[in-house]
Amino acid sequence: MLNELQWSGVRKLVSLPERTTQYEGRVVDLPGRGSTYVTEIGPRDGPPLILLHALACTALLTWYPVLDELSKRHRVVLFDQRWHGQRKSPPGESTLEDAADDVVAVADALDIDKFVPVGYSLGSLVAQLTWHRHRERLAGLVLCATSSSFRRNTREKLAMRTLDLMIATTRQQAENFAEITPAAAPVPTEMAETYRWAASEFRASSPRAVAEAVAAVGRFDSSSWIGGVDVPTAVLINERDAIMSPGRQRWIARQIYGSTSYEVAGGHAACVLRAEVFRPALLAACTSVVRRVS
């Protein structure tokens, strides 16, 4: 049970925005590729946005702060990627290329032809590969907290080790969040439910599977072909990102001809922990890409 001082410490360490809407999804079979949990919301006109989530998170946990506003304007699809949440993959080692092929498999299962991948962190790498492997299916591209490669220098190796530590630390915090109830701490019921829900979403991905995802991320390198992206693109740059170097994020924006870029005053987890500044930037980026597609 958390007392008032303990609750204050939890809120100071990780301050989550309230989950105002409980979006429901369904398990979708992907022939020959297992199954995953898919949520689909918003109007059906315009190219769908397929949201690809961050490392060690589920789709809903990464994107819940923006869904209410984003789904007012766009058809939005999100699903749990390989190694995460309710994704059930065939036996054997998975790669980021497999994850990119999953994006098209989900689109096929929902009878979607052209779409716009919107990727955050891990999801941004998968989005890049989706263009590289299935460019005929993409209407546009939105990359958030992205990079073209890893482990090239000491700073990036340190960043990857920091990411491993951050995931382990956050998993321990999730155990504490799970104890939060209205009776356990002086907190409004809706906020206690948000923290408990976030904890359950975070714990849905096994440590072993997340470690495999981290290894796959370490092998990623798009630097030789990212400049060939030929669809309307927007890049969101986290200005204080210690994992994905802001310099590398800006480099990608410069490589893609005609791309628009949006600066976000936040760190690597700005999609949730700085949602108030990330949300308007993401809305502007998605609107920009969709308008150029039209």
N, C-alpha and C positions, 0 to 999 in steps of 0.2 A: 504494500500500500504506500502511495506517495503522499508525503506531507506537503505543506505549502512551500517550504524551502526547496524540496526536491523538485516539485513541479516547476518552480521558477527557474531552476537550473536547466531542466529539460527544454523549456520554452526559449531560454537564452541560447542554448546550444543549437537547436534546430527549430526555427519558428515556421510552422507550416501554415499556408492559407487554408481557410475553411473550405471543406467540400460541400458546396451548396446543392449539388444535384447528384443523385445516385444513378449513373448510367448502367443499363443492363446490356449484356452481350450474349453470345451463344458460341458453343463449340462448333467449329467448321472443319470438316474433313478435307485434307489436301491429298488427292490420290497419289499414292506412292511416297508421300512426304510426311505422313502422320496427321496431326490435327493441331489446331490452335484456338484460342479464345478471341473472338472478333466482336467489336462494337461498331455499329454503323448508325450515324445520326445526321441530322441536317437535311436541307432541301436536296432534291435529286437533279436539279439543273446545274450545268457547269461541270468541268472536269473534277472528279473526286480528288480529295487530298488524302493520301495514305500516310498516316503518322507513324514514324518509326522511333521507338523509344531509346532511352539511355541505358548504359551498362548497369547491371545489377538492379534494375527496376522493372516493373511491368508497364504495359502501354498506358493503363489508366493512371498509374502513379506518376509517370512522367508528365502526362498531358492534362490531368484533371483541372489545373487552374485556368486553362485557356478554352476548354471545350464549350462552355456556355456561350461565349462570344463568338468563337470560331464557327460553331454550328449554326448560328443565325444567318451566316452569309454563304457557307459552303457545305457541300456534302463531305462528311468526314468519316473515314474508316481508320480504325486502329486495332492492332492485334499484338499478342505476345510473340516476340521473336525467339529464335533458337536459343537454348540455354536458359530461358526465362519463363517465369509464371506458369501458365497452363499450357504452354507449348509442349506437345508430345512429338519427339522426332524419332525417326528410324534409328536402329542401333548403328554404332560406328562414329568415327570422328567427324565433326561438322566444321565447315569453313564459313568465312564471310561470303564467299561465292554462293554457298548453299543458302545462306540467309537472303541474299539478293534474289535468288530463284524463288524463294518462298513468297516474296512480295508479289511476283507475277502470278504465283499459284493462288494466292488469296484473291487477287483481282479476277482471275479466271473463275474461281468459285462463286464470286459475286456478280458475274457477267459484266465486268468492267473492262473496257477496251483501253482507252487512254486515261492516264492518271498523273498526278503530281506527287512524288514522294517528298515528304517533309521529315527530315531526319535530324535527330538530336544526339550529339556525341557518337556513341556506337551506331545509332541509327543514321547519322550523316554519312558514315563510311559505307553502310549498306546501301544508302540512297545513291552514292556515287557509283557503286558497283552495279546497281540496278540499271543505271544509264549505260554503263560500259557493256553490259551483257544483253540488255533488252531495250536498246535506245528507241526502237520502233514503237514501244508501248508508252513512252513518257511524253506527256504534254508540257511539262515544266519540272522545275527542281527547286527545293528550298533546303539549304544546309545551315544548321545551327550548331555552334560549338564544335567546329569541324577541324580536320587536318588532312594532309595528304600522306603522311608517313609518321613512323615512330622509331624510337631507339637509334636515332642517328647521331646523337651527341649526348654528353654527360647530363645536360639539363633535362632532356627528354627521358633518359633512362631513370633519372630521379623522379620525374613526373609520373612515370608508370609505377614505380615503387610506392609513391605517394598515393596513387589511385588504389593499389592493392590495400594499403593501410586504411584508407578512407572507407573502403567497402567493409573491411573487417570491423572498423570502429562503428560504422553506421548500423551494421548487423547487431552489434551488442546494444546499441541504443534502441533498436527495434524491440529487443526483449524488455527494456524498461517501458517503452511506449505501450506495450501490450497490457501492462498493469493499470493503465490509466482508466478510471471510471469516474463518473460524477461524485461517487462517494469517496474515492481515493484521493482526490485533490480538489481544491476550491476552483473549479473550472467549469464553464458552461457546458451543458450536455453535448451540444453540437460539436464543440472543439474536442472534447474527450473522444467522441465517436470518430472524428477525423484522424486523430492520432492512432487510435486503435486500428482503424481501417488501413492507414498507411503502413503500420507495422505488419499487418497480415499480408499486404501486397508485397512488401519488401522481403518478407520471409518466404514468399512463394517460390523464390529462385534458390536452388541449393548452392552452397559454397563451392562444391566441386564443379558444377556446371558453369558458374560465374568465372571460376578460375580458367576453365577452357575458353570462355569468351575473351578473357583478358589476353590469353596466349594468341588467339586468332587476331585480335586487334594489333598485337605487337608485330605481326607479319604483314600488315597492310601497307601498301604503297601505291598511290595513284599519281605520283608526281610526273610520270612519263606520259600520261594520257588525259589528265584532268582538264588541260587547256583545250581539248577537243569538244567539250560539252557544247551542244548546239541547240539547246532548248532554253526558253526563258528561265532565268535563274535568279534567286535572291540568296544572299549570305548574311546570317545574323552573327555578329562578332561579340563575344563576351570579353569586355575590356580588361577584366581582372582574373582571367582564367589561368589557373596554375597547372592545369592538365593539358589542355589544348592551347598552345601558345597563340596569343592574339596576333603575333606576327605571321604565323602560318595561316591563320584564318583569313587575314587580309591578303596574303599571297594568293590563296585560292580565288578570292574575289577578283583579284587583278588578272588571273589567268583566264577566266571565263569571259569571253567577249560579250559585252552588253549586260553583264550582271549588275544588279543593284545590291548595295550593302547597307546594313543597319547596325549601329553600335548599341550595345546593351551594357549599362553600368552594373555589372555583376560578375560573379565568378562562375565556376563550371556548373554549378547547380542552380543557375539563375532561373531556369524554367519553372522551378518551384519556389526556391528561397528568395528570389527577387521577381516574383510573378507580376508585381505591379508595374515593373518597367519592361519585363520580357513580353508580356501580353500585347501591348500596343505595337511593339516592334514586329512581333510575329503576324499580327493581323495586317499590318501594312505590307509586309513581305509577301504574304499569301495573296493579298488583293492585287499587288503589283504583278505577280506572276500570272494569275488567272486572267487579268485584263490583257496582258500581252499575248496569252494563248488565244484569247477571243479575237 
